[in-house]
Amino acid sequence: MKRIILIAVACILPLAFFAVIWQTVQYHMLVSSIQELEVQQAKLIEILYMQEISKSIVSSRARIDTHTQTFDVYTTIDPSRMIRIVPSVNKKNDG
């Protein structure tokens, strides 16, 4: 009986040692992958921040005004040439 227990312990100890080593290796692999993901996340946050800044710069009113002045297609409208259409409230017209 003691011999069977001794053989079982002799077989279990190397397996337990291997399991601890395997778990340690897996833990360190997970830690390194988490660090890589954190670096990637920081880069993506920085890119998103820069895109938001670029979007706010491009969509600002002053930027649009200076941009439209460089092209001849966009010109200011003379107020005397404007025609205002005001619908009649008193009279209903179906056609």
Buried (B, 14 or more C-beta within 10 A) or exposed (E): EEEEEEEEEEEEEEEEEEEEEEEEEEEEEEEEEEEEEEEEEEEEEEEEEEEEEEEEEEEEEEEEEEEEEEEEEEEEEEEEEEEEEEEEEEEEEEE
